[in-house]
Amino acid sequence: MPEHNADLVVLGGGSGGYAAALRAAELGMSVVLVERDKLGGTCLHYGCIPTKALLHAAEVADAAREGDKIGVKSSLAGIDMAGVNGYKDGVVAKLYKGLQGLVKSRKINLVEGTGRFEAPNAVVVGDDRYVGRNVVLATGSYARSLPGLEIGGRIITSNEAIHLDTVPNRVVVLGGGVIGVEFASVFRSFGAEVTIVEALPRLVPAEDEFSSKQLERAFRRRKIAFKTGVKFTGAKQTDDSVTVSLESGEEIEADLLLVAVGRGPNTAGHGYEEAGITMERGFVLADERLRTNLQNVYALGDIVPGLQLAHRGFQQGIFVAEEIAGLAPAPIDEAGIPRVTYCEPEVASVGLTEAQAREKHGDIQTLVYDLAGNGKSQILQTQGAIKLVKAGGEGTPGPVVGIHMVGARVGELIGEAQLVYNWDAQAEDVAALVHAHPTQNEAFGEAHLALAGKPLHSHS
C-alpha cells in the first residue's frame, strides 16, 4: 500500500476540518485533507448556507406580500421553486469555488474519497495510506431520525428539504429545535400550513425560556401551529399524503413530514472504535484542548459533545492547528459561542440561560428591554425583546453572563453580545459606549443602560 507522509492529516473537509487545514498550512505545515463528499461539508452544501438562502427568499416573499402595510404596492404572485433553487445553488457554487481555490493556494493535498482512521496516526483512503505526525478527526454529523421512522417518499429530512421542487400545501415538522423552526418559518412564508410537533415543553428548548415564549408568541401571530409536550408515535404515507400520529391520539394529515430531531455524530465506519479511541454514545471524547486519548490525535466539530454549530467547528479547527504548532491558544469557552436561529423572528443568544446562571452564581439580576422602544425595530415592523442576565443581585457589581434576543435581524447583534460575555463586561462598561442611531444595536445599548440603573427609553 502506497504511504504518504505529512505533518497533519485531517479526516473531514467540513467547517472544522478545512479550518484546521488552512491554518496549519499557514503555519508552515504540510497538510493532507481527506473528504468523501464535497469540500465545505454539511454547512456549505446541505445546512447553513442553503437553508439561510431559503430563509432570505422567505423574507423577500413576506416583504412582497406585506408591502401594502408600508405603502408599497406589491403582491406575491407565487413561489417559483426552480428560481429559488437556482438562486440558492448559485450562492453555494460561488462559495464552493472560492473554498477550493483557497485550499489549492495553500498547497494542501486534497484527497477525495472515504477515509478510515488507523491507529496510531494514519488515514487510509482506497489503496493509499496517509500518515501524519498529527491527525485531526472531523467527520461531522448526519440528520437523525427516530426508531422505526424510515426516511423516504413524503417523509424527509433537511437534506431533502433544501431540494424541493414544489411548495407543499401542508407540512408537519417533527422537532421544534433550530432546524425545525427554521424550516417551519420558510414553509409558512412560502404559503404552506405548518404544524410543529415537539416532545419537550417548548419550542427551541435549549434556549432561555424567555426566548421560547417570545418565539411562540410570534409564531402564533404568523399562524404557525405547534404542539409541545406531546410525543410522536408514528407516520403512515400514501401516494398523496402522510398521516402523523401523536401519543395523545391525535392524527395530523399533511403533504410532507419533515423530520428535524437533531443531528448525530458521523463516526460509524471510520475506524475510531477499532483504533481504541474513547467514545460515548457515538461521540468522540476529547479534553478542553481537543485531544483524544490517543497521542497526537485530535477531534473537533460535531463529533465532539457540545454545540453542533459550524462556527464552533471552524474555531476549533483554528485552535487545533495552533495547538499542534505550539502556540498554546486559550481553550474555547463553550458558553461563549454565539447561537443564532434564523427563523422569523430570529433568536440569538450567548452565555448562560437564567436557570444556568442561578445554578452557577446563585444571586443574579435580569432585565428585559422591549424592542417596542427601539426606532429601527419599529421601522422594520418587528416585535421582540432583549434579555440580559447579570451575575450578582441588584445593586451589586457583576458581569453580564447571559444575553438572549428575539426579533427580526437580532442575529446581527450577536457580535457585540459575544464580546460582552467573553470579556466579562459589566453593564456599566457597555452603557458608556456609543451605539449608532437609529439601529437595532442601539436597543442593545439601551438594555445595558437600564441594567446599569439609568434607563432612558424603558421604564425603570
Disulfide bonds with the S-S distance in Angstrom:
none
